[in-house]
Amino acid sequence: MLKLEHLSAAYGQSQVLWDVNLELADGEAVTLIGRNGVGKTTLLRTICGLHPVLDGGVRLNGEQVEKAPAFARARGGLAYVPQGRGLFSHLSVHENLLMGLPALGGRQAARREIPELIYDLFPILHDMAGRKAGDLSGGQQQQVAIGRALVTQPRYLLLDEPTEGIQPSIVQEIEVALTRVRRELRVAVLLVEQYLDFAWAFADRYYVMQKGRVIETGLTAETPTGDVQRYLGV
Ligand SMILES: Nc1ncnc2c1ncn2[C@@H]1O[C@H](COP(=O)(O)OP(=O)(O)OP(=O)(O)O)[C@@H](O)[C@H]1O
């Protein structure tokens, strides 16, 4: 279980997250939605240890980790796919995938082997292993970014807008792969997403953020997307 308890965060004097409570149970798929600038990216970065907590707690597998460094949280089973993917465009697909391994530490990282399941989920990564990541399409790059996060064999995968700028046929492939990740590997997924149809097809539960606070939560199956569309607006 990943649990946020009354979490707050700030940039300097400017507070951007207020009293956020959120849970992600083992194997669960949850989506977090809200307009641009409400604090979704900051929340994911704060969970991972890439941004400091101002107040409140992050509990990972029952342990308080809000003061632990990012690498310790990665070893505790957290993996993060940032918005914009964060790939090294001049390095090959294979080299990008290898970048995920040091988070594991120890012998697994030293072996420098990509688990076969990554290629099973995204066969294109095998076919394009030697190509520069920057030469791939947006959808293919997203698959590399998700693959790199899965190399650590996480229990909790945090994804920041994976469908942004990606063509519909690839969105479908990503949805199928993430559903397999969840079902077959029992990885829990916290998905920040603006594309509601995708988020609702994938997630069991949702949280809505507005101005740095969670203002609504519920089951996707019981809530038509039309009921939450107003929280995204344009
Ligand atoms: N490095 C930074 N320094 C100062 N303020 C920041 C910084 N990054 C984000 N912010 C501010 O914090 C608030 C939350 O931003 P955040 O990126 O977390 O929102 P978001 O919901 O993820 O939006 P988006 O969908 O556009 O990424 C915004 O007001 C933003 O301007």
The ligand as a MOL file (V3000), in Angstrom:
LIG
                    3D

  0  0  0     0  0            999 V3000
M  V30 BEGIN CTAB
M  V30 COUNTS 31 33 0 0 0
M  V30 BEGIN ATOM
M  V30 1 N 9.8110 24.5290 -10.3880 0
M  V30 2 C 8.7680 25.2860 -10.0190 0
M  V30 3 N 8.9390 26.4450 -9.3640 0
M  V30 4 C 7.9000 27.2080 -8.9670 0
M  V30 5 N 6.5940 26.8650 -9.1740 0
M  V30 6 C 6.3580 25.7280 -9.8250 0
M  V30 7 C 7.4200 24.8670 -10.2790 0
M  V30 8 N 6.8590 23.7960 -10.8950 0
M  V30 9 C 5.5260 23.9780 -10.8340 0
M  V30 10 N 5.2220 25.1140 -10.1960 0
M  V30 11 C 3.8700 25.6500 -9.9250 0
M  V30 12 O 3.2190 24.7130 -9.0680 0
M  V30 13 C 1.8610 24.5680 -9.4370 0
M  V30 14 C 1.5660 23.1120 -9.7080 0
M  V30 15 O 2.2710 22.6960 -10.8840 0
M  V30 16 P 2.2740 21.1790 -11.3960 0
M  V30 17 O 3.2030 21.0910 -12.5700 0
M  V30 18 O 2.5080 20.2800 -10.2670 0
M  V30 19 O 0.7660 21.0390 -11.8960 0
M  V30 20 P 0.1170 19.9640 -12.8600 0
M  V30 21 O -1.2640 19.7500 -12.3670 0
M  V30 22 O 0.9870 18.7850 -12.9920 0
M  V30 23 O 0.0600 20.7470 -14.2420 0
M  V30 24 P 0.4540 20.2140 -15.7100 0
M  V30 25 O -0.6270 19.3010 -16.1200 0
M  V30 26 O 0.4970 21.4920 -16.4990 0
M  V30 27 O 1.7980 19.5610 -15.5960 0
M  V30 28 C 1.6340 25.4810 -10.6370 0
M  V30 29 O 1.0920 26.6910 -10.1630 0
M  V30 30 C 3.0180 25.7050 -11.1710 0
M  V30 31 O 3.1170 26.9600 -11.8020 0
M  V30 END ATOM
M  V30 BEGIN BOND
M  V30 1 1 1 2
M  V30 2 1 2 3
M  V30 3 2 2 7
M  V30 4 2 3 4
M  V30 5 1 4 5
M  V30 6 2 5 6
M  V30 7 1 6 7
M  V30 8 1 6 10
M  V30 9 1 7 8
M  V30 10 2 8 9
M  V30 11 1 9 10
M  V30 12 1 10 11
M  V30 13 1 11 12
M  V30 14 1 11 30
M  V30 15 1 12 13
M  V30 16 1 13 14
M  V30 17 1 13 28
M  V30 18 1 14 15
M  V30 19 1 15 16
M  V30 20 2 16 17
M  V30 21 1 16 18
M  V30 22 1 16 19
M  V30 23 1 19 20
M  V30 24 2 20 21
M  V30 25 1 20 22
M  V30 26 1 20 23
M  V30 27 1 23 24
M  V30 28 2 24 25
M  V30 29 1 24 26
M  V30 30 1 24 27
M  V30 31 1 28 29
M  V30 32 1 28 30
M  V30 33 1 30 31
M  V30 END BOND
M  V30 END CTAB
M  END
